Amino acid sequence: MKRTTVFLDEATTRELHLLAQQEKLPVAALVRDALERYLGGAKRGKGLRLRFVGTGRSGHHDTAERAEEVLWGDLQPHSSARPPQGKRRGGRR
């Protein structure tokens, strides 16, 4: 094994030490395990993938052209009254 130095922010360091305490493992063992899992996933092409990509596939091919219709088509206003035009109270704009 080779020794290395890793710089972590305080919150990550605190969480790492708490987890090590809970699991009754050395911090170094947790870091090694996390890196092995991350690198193993990256080798298989899974570690760096954005998991949310493709979740909104609708099967429609014209979504970009119909964006306004899709976004605003079913919008139900809370009230038919329009907000007053002009100055707001408090003098701020």
C-alpha positions as CSV (number, residue, x, y, z in Angstrom):
1,M,0.0,0.0,0.0
2,K,1.0,3.6,-0.6
3,R,0.4,6.5,1.7
4,T,-1.4,9.5,0.3
5,T,-2.8,12.8,1.6
6,V,-6.4,13.9,0.9
7,F,-7.7,17.4,1.7
8,L,-11.4,17.4,2.9
9,D,-13.6,20.1,4.0
10,E,-14.6,20.1,7.7
11,A,-18.1,18.8,7.2
12,T,-16.9,15.8,5.2
13,T,-14.2,15.1,7.7
14,R,-16.7,15.2,10.6
15,E,-19.1,12.8,8.7
16,L,-16.2,10.5,7.9
17,H,-15.1,10.3,11.5
18,L,-18.6,9.7,12.8
19,L,-19.2,6.9,10.3
20,A,-15.8,5.4,11.2
21,Q,-16.9,5.4,14.8
22,Q,-20.3,3.9,14.1
23,E,-18.8,1.2,11.9
24,K,-15.9,0.6,14.3
25,L,-13.5,0.9,11.4
26,P,-10.4,3.1,10.8
27,V,-11.0,6.2,8.6
28,A,-8.4,4.9,6.2
29,A,-10.5,1.7,5.6
30,L,-13.6,3.7,4.8
31,V,-11.7,6.0,2.4
32,R,-10.1,3.0,0.6
33,D,-13.5,1.3,0.3
34,A,-15.2,4.4,-1.0
35,L,-12.5,5.0,-3.6
36,E,-12.5,1.3,-4.7
37,R,-16.3,1.5,-5.2
38,Y,-16.1,4.8,-7.1
39,L,-13.3,3.7,-9.3
40,G,-14.9,0.3,-9.9
41,G,-18.1,2.0,-11.0
42,A,-16.2,4.4,-13.2
43,K,-14.5,1.5,-15.0
44,R,-17.9,-0.1,-15.7
45,G,-19.2,3.3,-16.9
46,K,-21.7,3.6,-14.0
47,G,-19.8,5.7,-11.5
48,L,-19.8,8.9,-13.4
49,R,-23.2,8.7,-15.1
50,L,-25.9,11.2,-14.3
51,R,-28.7,9.0,-13.0
52,F,-31.5,11.4,-13.8
53,V,-30.8,11.6,-17.6
54,G,-33.7,10.1,-19.6
55,T,-36.2,10.1,-16.7
56,G,-38.4,12.5,-18.5
57,R,-38.7,10.7,-21.8
58,S,-42.2,11.1,-23.0
59,G,-42.0,9.4,-26.4
60,H,-42.9,12.7,-28.1
61,H,-40.4,14.0,-30.6
62,D,-41.7,17.5,-30.8
63,T,-41.4,18.5,-27.1
64,A,-38.9,21.3,-27.8
65,E,-41.2,22.9,-30.3
66,R,-44.1,22.6,-28.0
67,A,-42.3,23.7,-24.8
68,E,-44.7,26.6,-24.0
69,E,-47.7,24.5,-24.6
70,V,-46.3,21.6,-22.5
71,L,-45.3,23.9,-19.6
72,W,-48.3,26.2,-19.5
73,G,-51.1,24.1,-21.1
74,D,-52.7,22.7,-18.0
75,L,-52.0,25.7,-15.7
76,Q,-55.0,26.6,-13.7
77,P,-54.7,30.2,-12.2
78,H,-55.7,30.6,-8.6
79,S,-57.8,33.6,-9.4
80,S,-59.1,35.3,-12.5
81,A,-58.2,38.7,-11.0
82,R,-55.1,40.4,-12.4
83,P,-52.6,42.0,-10.1
84,P,-52.9,45.7,-10.0
85,Q,-50.6,47.7,-12.3
86,G,-48.5,50.5,-11.0
87,K,-46.4,51.2,-7.9
88,R,-46.1,48.7,-5.1
89,R,-46.5,49.7,-1.5
90,G,-43.3,50.7,0.3
91,G,-41.9,52.6,-2.7
92,R,-39.7,49.6,-3.8
93,R,-39.8,48.5,-7.4
